[in-house]
Amino acid sequence: MFAAMNVLSGWQNFYVIVGSSAGALIGLQFVVLTLIAQLPSKSNQEQVGHAFATPTVVHFGAVLLIASILSAPWRGVVGAAILCGALGLIGAIYEIVVVRRMRSQKLYHPEFEDWLFHALLPFAAYAAMAASGYEIRFHAHEAMFGVATSVLLLLFIGIHNAWDGVTYHVFVKKPKVEIQQQRQEAAAKSE
């Protein structure tokens, strides 16, 4: 039991860093969404948000939750292992929902990179977390590296997806809105 506890305590700094990062990135997501909320929206845009924006916040939240779970003062590893495994399983199921949402929305046609970063890699990260959560009870030292890999993968997936979303709105959507506004102004002047 004490050897397993030493394994958990050895990861404290790691989880403080990734947990703090995830918390800060969640806050930034809210700031970005507030800033782009002023852009005109289309009727099906909510479906796109559920398919692409919401999962990013969920991934950051999962990182923050795992960091909190593994930083708690556990008396043994069983509780932490169960929660890691459960979160991994729930995350994998959630990814199936995300894939369904990506396929059902009609406003944006996902490319290979979208499928990779919004479906495949997150599913792999959550599945690895579930497997590592199961393995913590038997091979705590090795399994903690599996959890850490899953957490870092989710953090970097979230960073990629957040950047991808922001750049889409800044470089694709905003210029289209500006062009439409210029055309409307030109048409109004010509009348």
FENPENOR-V366566 format. One record per residue. N is the residue number from 1. OMEGA is omega in whole degrees, -180 to 180 (* if undefined). NEAR is the number of other ideal C-beta (glycine too) atoms within 8 Angstrom. Layout:
n = {N:N}
omega = {OMEGA:OMEGA}
near = {NEAR:NEAR}
This chain:
n = {1:2:3:4:5:6:7:8:9:10:11:12:13:14:15:16:17:18:19:20:21:22:23:24:25:26:27:28:29:30:31:32:33:34:35:36:37:38:39:40:41:42:43:44:45:46:47:48:49:50:51:52:53:54:55:56:57:58:59:60:61:62:63:64:65:66:67:68:69:70:71:72:73:74:75:76:77:78:79:80:81:82:83:84:85:86:87:88:89:90:91:92:93:94:95:96:97:98:99:100:101:102:103:104:105:106:107:108:109:110:111:112:113:114:115:116:117:118:119:120:121:122:123:124:125:126:127:128:129:130:131:132:133:134:135:136:137:138:139:140:141:142:143:144:145:146:147:148:149:150:151:152:153:154:155:156:157:158:159:160:161:162:163:164:165:166:167:168:169:170:171:172:173:174:175:176:177:178:179:180:181:182:183:184:185:186:187:188:189:190:191}
omega = {-178:177:178:179:177:177:179:-178:178:-178:-175:-178:179:-177:172:-179:-176:178:177:179:-180:179:179:-180:174:178:179:177:179:178:-179:-180:177:-179:-179:179:-179:178:178:-179:177:-173:-177:-174:178:178:179:177:178:-178:-171:-176:-178:179:179:178:177:179:177:178:178:177:179:180:179:178:179:-180:-175:174:180:-179:-179:174:178:-177:-174:-180:179:-180:-180:-179:176:179:-180:179:177:179:179:179:178:177:178:179:175:176:179:178:178:179:178:-178:-175:179:-175:-174:-177:179:-178:177:-179:-180:178:179:-180:-173:180:-177:-171:-178:177:178:179:180:180:178:177:177:178:179:179:177:177:-176:-178:-178:-174:-178:-171:-176:-179:-177:179:175:175:177:-179:178:179:-178:179:178:178:179:-179:173:179:178:179:-176:178:178:180:179:180:-179:176:-178:-178:-172:-179:-173:-178:177:178:179:180:178:178:179:178:178:180:178:179:179:180:179:-177:-179:*}
near = {6:5:7:11:12:8:12:13:7:7:11:8:6:8:14:10:8:13:13:8:10:15:10:8:13:12:8:9:13:8:8:11:9:7:7:9:6:4:9:4:5:6:4:9:9:6:12:12:9:10:13:14:11:9:14:13:11:10:14:16:10:12:16:12:9:15:14:10:11:12:9:7:3:9:4:8:14:7:8:13:13:9:10:17:15:10:16:17:10:9:15:12:8:11:13:9:8:13:9:8:11:14:6:8:12:5:8:6:3:7:6:5:7:11:11:9:13:13:13:8:10:16:11:9:14:19:10:13:18:16:11:16:17:9:11:17:8:6:7:13:7:8:14:14:8:13:15:10:10:15:14:9:12:15:15:8:13:15:9:9:14:13:8:10:12:10:9:9:11:8:7:9:9:10:8:8:10:8:8:8:8:8:8:8:8:8:8:7:6:5:4}
